[in-house]
Amino acid sequence: MRNFSLKSKIIAIFVFMVILPLLAASLGNLYLVIKNREQNVLEYQNLAVNNAEEKITKYFNQKIDNLQLVISGPHTSLYELRASEIYFFLNNSFNAERYKKLDLIDKKGNLLASISGQNQFSLNQAYEQSMSSTSEHIQNYQEFIAGQKLSTISRVEGNVSSLADYQAAIQGEKYFGEVEFVDGQELIRIASQVKNSNQEIIGVISAELSLQEITAQTNSIKLGNNGGIFLLDSEGIVLSQGFGNSFPLYGNLNSIPEIVKLKNNGQIGLGSYTQFDYKEQKRTIAGKKVNFLNWFIVTDWTVDDAFSVVGNILNQSFAILFALVFLSAAMGLLFSRQIIKPIEKLAKGVKRISEGKFDHQIEIKSKDEFRLLADQFNKMTKVLEENKNLRDEFVFVAAHELRTPVTAIKGYMEMLLDGSFGQISQQTADTLKIVNKANDRLVQLVQDLLEIARSEAGKMKIEIAPLVINDLVKQTQSELKSLSDEKGIEVKYTADKEYKILADQGKLQEVLINIVGNAIKYTIGNGAIEVWHEIKDGFLYTYIKDHGIGLSPEELKQLFSKFYRAQNQDTAQIQGTGLGLFICKEIIEKMGGQIFVESKRGQGSTFGFSLRLEK
Ligand code: ADP
């Protein structure tokens, strides 16, 4: 019964309606997270590669745009410029940290001027010669040397018309060369045009740009805890090694198949998750070619770290899931308590009513239907209590009013029978005896009812005092002697000493008469009745054993209830009210003891009661 309590039902409803769907949804979600983690890693990689590509493209475009020279004036040859102007243009574009060298090349591919440091400026011979034709240029040249505090300007010579930078730039293209390694520095040659105000190309400007600035930018891109970006040149040589630092700088990675694939296909691992082993470590890779540079941007990340970063989402999802499940379980318990508690209170109240106690009021504070129910219940209890009081009062008044006439009848009946009003015939005497017996029963019933009414009104008077029970048992024996003799039953009493107990003498006598009387009454044929005592835990136990008709287990259950009489073949002829044992129980309990019975149908019964011993 308890297994299917309302509480478990409510919890079950919660589990099925809230927790299970929640669990299912969350587990499904987790499954997707796990399933998608490669996809998530891929997204991280794509982001990093695109970020690096954006940085590189922006950087180089900016640098080459800055490099282009537009000279104001419609000069058709660079040789028309003054030496100070040439220095000004080159020096303006020059930045020692960014560029190793800037070269100015004339239309035919001759090196005209170079700058490679504050005072490291050189011009070619042809320019010096062309100067002599204009005295203004010579004057400017001398003033320029004096201004720069130079004794002479160094020479630069050579024709670069066969070189790629010149060839591209003179055609109007932007030129980005291959990476060169010079004195432990990575340089890339870039070249653009020198134009006049008519946008005509009148020369080329070519520079050796250091990669330091841009690699510092790509190196700062991070993936998780150990992933980063590295750059490869067209040959597969490591140009820069960002966060993670797993490959040797300037090393050649052509031995790694994934790198070869990248070189051949122009990209790897961007559309689908790719991993490879490097130095006994699983790494995931993604990369793409930067076309205008002929380089490759590649991500490098250990698989462990990649998955752990994505896995954090997993852990968070787990944490949230557990928190949710815990919360709903707690809510479920709380919720079920809220519902169960008032029901338990109501059940307790109903139980008390079924026990005949109407003093219980149910207190429910919540303002809901349970409160309504409790209020109605309390009203009902009040009505029941009032009814009970009315009924008890009625029984008491009725019994009280009946007592005088039935006692009078008894008196007159006895006087009639003993001839106080003159001689009566045998037939009249026999009839009167029957009437007298019936009246006796009526007297007993009225007495019992009065006793019960008094007990229930709390008016049963019990005066407890020390007394010797042996005397009372013996008195009972003699009072019932005519009854027992009539049935040929012997009431045996064994007591090795006198027992002093605390009880109300009159009431105890009533109990003994009732129980011993019952033992005689419910014995058919003859059979001895034994009465004896036992001492246990400060109490005296008195037992009355008969060998009479006995009681079935079902009968035993209701034995001490008001008006209960066992209904069977044997009891059919035996008269009684069903009130005796009820009264005995009331009396014994009021005296601080307990009454009990053991019985088997057809074998007899043993009634017993306990009463406190006098110390
Ligand atoms: P009653 O006036 O009917 O005897 P009691 O309250 O004394 O009322 O007893 C209640 C019922 O208990 C009896 O009707 C009888 O069925 C059963 N009973 C009581 N004492 C005995 C006994 N010693 N043996 C068998 N049944 C008994």
Residues whose N, C-alpha, C, O or C-beta is under 5 A from the ligand:
A	BS01	ADP	N518 A519 Y522 G548 I549 G550 L559 Y564 R565 A566 T571 Q575 G576 T577 G578 L579 G580 L581 F582 S605
